[in-house]
Structures are given as structure tokens and as C-alpha cells.
């Protein structure tokens, strides 16, 4: 039986998600404030960011101009302060390292478990910095133990914490948009699928087989060219990476990937992106939307889906408050 993935989203403990969730990317900041009683969105915001103000990366400084970014956030999120100081923050996926790891067994000691998980992660990376924060969760129960692990460098995460601290907000939870989206897909019933989060500078992919997370991949994009050519090139790159992942999963897991569930943070319209993916892919393509009880219009429901997926009553998109 697949386990709820929510606990992976906190780098230290597992607090309840605050009603305010904010996503930070290289091209925008989005926010939503939810009524935790009925799930409706009380406030929302989407703030466009100037090019180059934020450059997500695992190893180096992310925020190029903290003062300018703080000014944009202070103005755009001023109405979000009324529901308490704590927020959940979806950070850019390029500043995280995420792995799905399988083990025959794990020690009972938490310290020993963390050492083994770090050792396995280190084998998949050129260098594992000493200051890397580790969060992990057992996410499936089968013949082996599966661990979903997330690593982030302390100085990088501290940049985001400090950014919101200067606004009087505290990051209680740090999360991945793609992992958040999994909570909006019924992957216990639809057993073999891909979940994709498409951003201007990256593509996050999570493969699920037999209702268990099987693989996470991140593809980063260069700036490319302006206008339609840039969009067509990006869709082509997304399609190619999805096809490669589908073939890899089907060869390794001996399972047929039947569908792609996607969410886009691109500037282009949802219908254009959906059409491009359907044209390039042979599997079924479906958009991920926030639950209807959030009360968002279709365009915002698609764009803000990662924020809605962070809310603690979600479990694979099937539960209503």
C-alpha cells in the first residue's frame, strides 16, 4: 500500500501545513491562502519576477538580488500576513537532490538509517557536501523498502528562509513542487504513471509503478530563444525527456506507463501546452488541477496546483476537507 508522501516535505520535523503556501521559481512567485475548514482559497497571488533575479542551483547562491526580490514579495504578498507567521514554501527543484532508493532492510536506529541513506545518495552524486540537509520517508511497502530522500544545502535553503524572515514570515515546511503534485493524483488506483512539473528552467518528473514511486528525474533548460521558437524547443525537450523516462521505466520495471499527469508554470496557455504534449506523446496526457472545492477558475486551478497539493488533508487527491 502506498504511503502518504507529505512527511518528505519538511526538512526537520513534520508539522501540520500552515494555511499559507508559497512557491518560488526563477520566473514567478505564487501564493495561496486556504481556509483549512472547507479548503477554499481565501487569497491567491502570482508575481512575475525579472529575469536573473533568482537562479536556482544546488551548490551555489540562488538569490542574485535579495533587496529587489524582497521588495516584490513585500508588495505582492502583503495581504497574506494575516493568517500567522508560518508558511510552507515550495522551493525550486534545481536546488534539491531527490532520490527514490530501495533497500532490503534498514537499521532500527535513526542515526544509522540516515548514515546509510546518505551513503547511498553519495554514490549517486559527484560530491555530497557535509552541510546537506537530509529528509527521507518510507513511501511504499513491498518486497523491498523504498525511501524517498531529499537533500538540500543548508546555505541555499537558508537563503529562502531569510528571504521570508525579512517579511516577518517563517518557513515551517520546505517542499518540492513535483512531490506536492503527487498528492493530487490518484496513483493508488491508476498504478503506472508519470507526474510532471514543467517550469521555464526545469522539468521535474516522478514515475509511479504499481502504486509506488519508482524514479525521480530533473531536467534543466537553458534560456533558449525568445518567442514561439523558444516555446516549441522547450516542448520538444520536455517530450524527449518524458519519452526517455517512459522507455527507461518500462525496461527496468517491466510495467507499461499509461499516462502523464502534468502541471505547467510556463507563460504559454494551458491549451497550447496540452496540445503540444498530446502531439508529441503516445501515452494519455492529463492536466493536474487543484481540487474543485478550492474555488479557483480553471487557469489558476492548473497553475496553483502544487500549492493545493501541499495541504495536509490531501491524500492522492481523493479526500475532501
Backbone torsions as a table, in degrees:
resi	resn	phi	psi	omega
1	UNK	NA	131.7	-178.5
2	UNK	-71.0	139.8	-179.8
3	UNK	-94.2	154.6	176.5
4	UNK	-64.9	134.7	-175.4
5	UNK	-90.5	2.4	-169.5
6	UNK	-60.7	-33.4	-173.0
7	UNK	-65.0	-24.5	-179.2
8	UNK	-63.8	-17.9	-169.9
9	UNK	-79.9	-6.8	178.9
10	UNK	-111.2	133.6	-176.0
11	UNK	-81.2	-10.3	-179.2
12	UNK	-127.9	-59.2	179.8
13	UNK	-125.6	-162.8	-179.0
14	UNK	-130.5	68.1	-179.9
15	UNK	-72.7	160.7	172.9
16	UNK	-64.0	145.1	-178.3
17	UNK	-67.6	130.7	174.5
18	UNK	-68.1	161.7	-177.8
19	UNK	-69.8	-16.6	180.0
20	UNK	-102.7	122.7	179.3
21	UNK	-124.0	131.8	-177.7
22	UNK	-127.9	134.1	175.3
23	UNK	-109.4	134.3	178.7
24	UNK	-114.6	129.3	174.1
25	UNK	-133.1	178.6	-179.9
26	UNK	-72.9	-18.7	-175.2
27	UNK	-116.0	-13.2	-179.2
28	UNK	-159.1	163.0	166.3
29	UNK	-124.5	129.9	177.4
30	UNK	-121.2	152.4	-179.7
31	UNK	-145.8	151.7	176.7
32	UNK	-144.3	142.5	176.2
33	UNK	-123.9	119.4	-171.8
34	UNK	-110.4	147.4	169.8
35	UNK	-83.4	112.3	-174.7
36	UNK	-72.4	-6.0	176.9
37	UNK	-82.5	-43.8	-177.4
38	UNK	-120.2	-3.0	175.7
39	UNK	83.0	0.1	-177.7
40	UNK	-75.3	145.7	176.3
41	UNK	-78.7	115.6	178.8
42	UNK	-81.8	-36.4	179.2
43	UNK	-144.2	153.0	172.1
44	UNK	-151.9	158.8	179.7
45	UNK	-154.4	146.3	171.7
46	UNK	-132.6	117.3	-175.8
47	UNK	-114.7	121.1	177.7
48	UNK	-77.4	138.8	-179.5
49	UNK	-107.2	143.5	174.8
50	UNK	-63.9	147.5	179.0
51	UNK	-59.6	134.9	174.9
52	UNK	87.5	-4.9	-178.0
53	UNK	-72.8	-24.6	179.5
54	UNK	-143.3	127.9	-178.0
55	UNK	-126.4	93.0	-175.0
56	UNK	-63.4	135.2	179.4
57	UNK	-161.8	149.2	-179.9
58	UNK	-73.3	-37.0	-167.9
59	UNK	-103.1	-18.0	-173.5
60	UNK	-126.6	175.0	-179.2
61	UNK	-56.5	134.5	-177.6
62	UNK	-95.4	-41.8	-173.3
63	UNK	-92.2	113.5	-177.9
64	UNK	-79.1	-35.0	-177.7
65	UNK	-138.2	87.0	-175.6
66	UNK	-63.3	-37.5	-178.4
67	UNK	-65.3	-44.9	180.0
68	UNK	-66.2	-42.1	-180.0
69	UNK	-66.1	-41.0	177.3
70	UNK	-61.0	-38.6	178.5
71	UNK	-63.2	-41.6	178.2
72	UNK	-64.2	-44.3	-178.6
73	UNK	-68.4	-40.0	-179.1
74	UNK	-60.4	-41.8	-179.6
75	UNK	-73.8	-44.2	-173.4
76	UNK	-77.9	-24.8	-175.4
77	UNK	-112.1	17.2	-174.8
78	UNK	-62.1	-29.2	-179.0
79	UNK	-79.5	-6.9	-175.5
80	UNK	-88.2	-3.7	-172.7
81	UNK	-81.8	-8.2	-172.3
82	UNK	-78.0	-7.9	-173.6
83	UNK	-107.7	18.3	179.7
84	UNK	113.2	166.3	-174.7
85	UNK	-80.3	-33.1	-172.2
86	UNK	-77.2	139.8	175.5
87	UNK	-132.9	160.9	165.5
88	UNK	-100.8	138.9	-176.9
89	UNK	-124.2	123.0	170.8
90	UNK	-88.8	110.6	-176.4
91	UNK	-90.0	160.0	177.7
92	UNK	-59.1	138.5	-174.9
93	UNK	-68.7	-21.7	179.4
94	UNK	-68.3	-16.2	178.1
95	UNK	-94.8	8.0	177.4
96	UNK	-119.6	155.8	166.3
97	UNK	-119.1	118.7	-175.2
98	UNK	-119.8	134.3	-177.9
99	UNK	-134.4	146.1	166.7
100	UNK	-106.6	114.6	-173.3
101	UNK	-116.6	141.0	177.6
102	UNK	-111.3	139.5	179.1
103	UNK	-135.3	146.0	171.9
104	UNK	-74.0	-34.9	178.2
105	UNK	-159.5	162.2	177.0
106	UNK	-137.5	147.8	179.1
107	UNK	-64.1	156.0	176.9
108	UNK	-72.4	-29.7	-179.1
109	UNK	-71.0	128.1	179.4
110	UNK	-61.9	-39.2	179.9
111	UNK	-62.9	-43.6	180.0
112	UNK	-68.5	-37.6	177.2
113	UNK	-60.5	-46.4	-179.0
114	UNK	-62.8	-38.8	178.8
115	UNK	-62.1	-42.4	-179.5
116	UNK	-68.4	-41.8	179.6
117	UNK	-64.9	-41.6	176.3
118	UNK	-62.0	-40.7	179.8
119	UNK	-62.5	-42.7	178.2
120	UNK	-65.8	-41.2	178.8
121	UNK	-64.7	-38.4	-179.4
122	UNK	-62.0	-33.6	179.1
123	UNK	-66.8	-21.6	-179.0
124	UNK	-96.3	-1.5	-178.4
125	UNK	-124.3	153.5	176.2
126	UNK	-64.4	-45.8	179.4
127	UNK	-142.5	135.4	173.4
128	UNK	-106.6	105.2	-177.3
129	UNK	-62.3	147.3	179.5
130	UNK	-64.3	-27.2	-176.5
131	UNK	-89.5	11.8	-179.3
132	UNK	-72.9	128.3	173.3
133	UNK	-82.1	138.1	179.4
134	UNK	-116.4	131.5	168.5
135	UNK	-126.5	139.8	-179.9
136	UNK	-147.9	158.0	179.6
137	UNK	-150.8	137.5	171.2
138	UNK	-74.3	118.4	-169.8
139	UNK	-113.7	-3.3	-179.8
140	UNK	-156.0	153.5	178.2
141	UNK	-124.2	113.2	-179.4
142	UNK	-148.8	-149.2	179.3
143	UNK	-68.4	-21.7	177.0
144	UNK	-126.3	170.5	177.2
145	UNK	-94.7	125.9	177.7
146	UNK	-108.0	132.7	-179.2
147	UNK	-120.6	128.7	170.7
148	UNK	-98.4	114.5	-174.5
149	UNK	-117.1	140.8	177.2
150	UNK	-128.2	133.1	178.0
151	UNK	-120.1	140.8	174.9
152	UNK	-146.9	142.0	178.2
153	UNK	-75.5	136.2	-177.4
154	UNK	-55.9	-46.2	-179.9
155	UNK	-61.8	-32.4	-179.5
156	UNK	-71.2	-49.6	179.2
157	UNK	-62.6	-34.7	179.5
158	UNK	-64.0	-30.3	176.3
159	UNK	-58.3	-44.6	-179.4
160	UNK	-71.6	-39.3	176.8
161	UNK	-61.3	-44.3	-179.5
162	UNK	-67.1	-36.3	180.0
163	UNK	-57.7	-45.5	-179.1
164	UNK	-82.1	-28.5	176.2
165	UNK	-60.2	-37.1	178.3
166	UNK	-66.2	-16.1	177.4
167	UNK	-100.0	5.6	-178.6
168	UNK	81.6	19.7	-179.0
169	UNK	-117.3	148.9	-179.0
170	UNK	-118.0	126.0	177.2
171	UNK	-78.3	102.6	178.8
172	UNK	-84.7	-28.0	-179.3
173	UNK	-135.6	133.9	172.0
174	UNK	-115.3	133.1	-168.9
175	UNK	-141.6	167.4	175.4
176	UNK	-102.2	132.2	178.7
177	UNK	-57.7	-42.3	-178.0
178	UNK	-64.9	-42.9	178.1
179	UNK	-64.1	-37.9	177.3
180	UNK	-61.8	-38.6	-179.1
181	UNK	-64.4	-28.7	-179.1
182	UNK	-58.3	-31.8	-179.0
183	UNK	-68.4	-11.5	179.5
184	UNK	-102.0	4.6	-179.1
185	UNK	-117.4	133.7	-178.3
186	UNK	-82.9	75.3	-175.7
187	UNK	-87.8	6.0	169.2
188	UNK	-84.1	-31.2	178.4
189	UNK	-94.3	-42.7	174.5
190	UNK	-93.0	97.9	-159.4
191	UNK	-80.2	-23.7	-173.3
192	UNK	-129.9	108.1	-173.2
193	UNK	-157.7	170.6	171.7
194	UNK	-118.9	141.0	171.5
195	UNK	-113.7	130.2	-176.2
196	UNK	-127.0	136.3	170.7
197	UNK	-116.7	112.4	-175.5
198	UNK	-101.3	121.1	177.2
199	UNK	-120.0	171.7	178.9
200	UNK	-59.8	-33.2	-174.8
201	UNK	-115.7	4.5	-176.1
202	UNK	-162.6	162.6	172.2
203	UNK	-131.0	117.9	174.1
204	UNK	-100.0	131.9	-178.7
205	UNK	-128.2	132.3	170.9
206	UNK	-123.4	122.5	177.0
207	UNK	-95.4	136.0	176.9
208	UNK	-120.5	126.4	174.9
209	UNK	-129.5	137.4	-177.9
210	UNK	51.1	39.2	178.1
211	UNK	64.0	25.7	176.9
212	UNK	-130.9	136.4	172.5
213	UNK	-56.0	131.1	-175.6
214	UNK	-116.2	-32.1	-173.6
215	UNK	-162.1	140.3	170.2
216	UNK	-119.5	137.4	176.1
217	UNK	-135.2	148.0	174.3
218	UNK	-129.4	126.3	175.9
219	UNK	-115.5	125.8	177.6
220	UNK	-101.1	151.1	-177.5
221	UNK	-115.6	149.8	170.2
222	UNK	-81.9	171.2	-176.5
223	UNK	-60.8	-36.7	178.6
224	UNK	71.9	-162.1	-178.3
225	UNK	-102.2	162.0	-179.2
226	UNK	-79.8	160.0	170.7
227	UNK	79.1	-157.8	-173.7
228	UNK	-63.0	-36.1	-179.6
229	UNK	-61.0	-41.6	178.6
230	UNK	-60.6	-43.9	-179.8
231	UNK	-63.7	-45.6	-179.4
232	UNK	-63.6	-38.8	177.4
233	UNK	-64.8	-39.6	-178.7
234	UNK	-67.3	-44.0	177.9
235	UNK	-62.3	-40.1	177.7
236	UNK	-61.2	-42.5	178.7
237	UNK	-66.5	-40.0	178.1
238	UNK	-63.0	-47.4	-179.8
239	UNK	-60.0	-44.0	-179.4
240	UNK	-62.0	-44.1	-179.7
241	UNK	-66.4	-38.7	177.6
242	UNK	-65.1	-44.9	178.3
243	UNK	-60.2	-44.2	179.0
244	UNK	-61.6	-40.4	180.0
245	UNK	-68.0	-41.6	177.5
246	UNK	-59.1	-47.8	-179.6
247	UNK	-63.8	-40.4	179.5
248	UNK	-63.3	-46.1	-179.2
249	UNK	-64.5	-43.8	-178.4
250	UNK	-66.2	-35.6	177.0
251	UNK	-70.6	-42.4	-175.1
252	UNK	-79.3	-44.6	-173.4
253	UNK	-93.6	-13.0	-177.2
254	UNK	57.7	39.8	177.7
255	UNK	-129.8	145.9	179.1
256	UNK	-89.6	119.1	175.3
257	UNK	-74.6	120.8	-170.8
258	UNK	-99.1	-21.3	-175.3
259	UNK	-154.9	157.4	172.0
260	UNK	-116.5	126.3	172.1
261	UNK	-107.7	123.9	-173.1
262	UNK	-130.3	156.4	170.3
263	UNK	-134.9	140.8	-176.8
264	UNK	-121.2	135.6	170.9
265	UNK	-106.5	16.2	179.6
266	UNK	-74.4	159.6	179.7
267	UNK	-73.0	-26.2	-179.6
268	UNK	-68.1	156.8	-176.8
269	UNK	-67.9	153.5	-178.7
270	UNK	-58.0	-40.0	-177.5
271	UNK	-66.4	-38.3	178.1
272	UNK	-64.5	-41.0	-179.5
273	UNK	-68.9	-44.0	178.4
274	UNK	-59.7	-43.6	179.5
275	UNK	-63.6	-42.0	179.5
276	UNK	-63.5	-40.7	179.2
277	UNK	-69.6	-41.3	179.5
278	UNK	-65.1	-36.3	178.8
279	UNK	-66.3	-38.7	-173.9
280	UNK	-89.4	-16.6	-173.8
281	UNK	-115.2	148.1	178.7
282	UNK	-91.1	-19.3	179.5
283	UNK	-84.6	164.0	179.0
284	UNK	-66.8	139.4	-178.4
285	UNK	-119.8	128.0	-178.9
286	UNK	-135.2	141.0	175.6
287	UNK	-79.5	148.1	173.0
288	UNK	-93.7	130.2	-179.0
289	UNK	-122.2	152.6	169.5
290	UNK	-63.9	151.2	179.2
291	UNK	-57.5	147.5	-176.0
292	UNK	-60.0	-28.3	-178.2
293	UNK	-71.2	-7.4	173.5
294	UNK	-70.3	-20.4	175.6
295	UNK	74.1	27.1	179.9
296	UNK	-96.2	149.5	175.2
297	UNK	-69.9	163.9	-172.7
298	UNK	-54.8	-42.2	-177.9
299	UNK	-65.5	-45.7	178.7
300	UNK	-69.8	-33.7	178.6
301	UNK	-60.2	-36.1	177.5
302	UNK	-75.6	-46.5	-174.5
303	UNK	-67.5	-39.0	-175.8
304	UNK	-93.7	10.8	-177.9
305	UNK	-55.7	-41.3	179.3
306	UNK	-60.0	-33.0	179.5
307	UNK	-68.5	-42.9	179.1
308	UNK	-66.1	-33.1	179.9
309	UNK	-68.5	-14.8	-179.6
310	UNK	-80.3	-17.3	-172.3
311	UNK	-68.2	136.0	-168.1
312	UNK	-68.0	-17.7	178.7
313	UNK	-80.4	-8.0	179.6
314	UNK	-71.3	136.7	166.2
315	UNK	-144.0	99.0	179.6
316	UNK	56.3	33.5	172.0
317	UNK	73.1	9.8	-170.0
318	UNK	-105.3	-12.1	-174.5
319	UNK	-106.8	140.9	174.2
320	UNK	-106.0	148.7	-180.0
321	UNK	-54.7	NA	NA
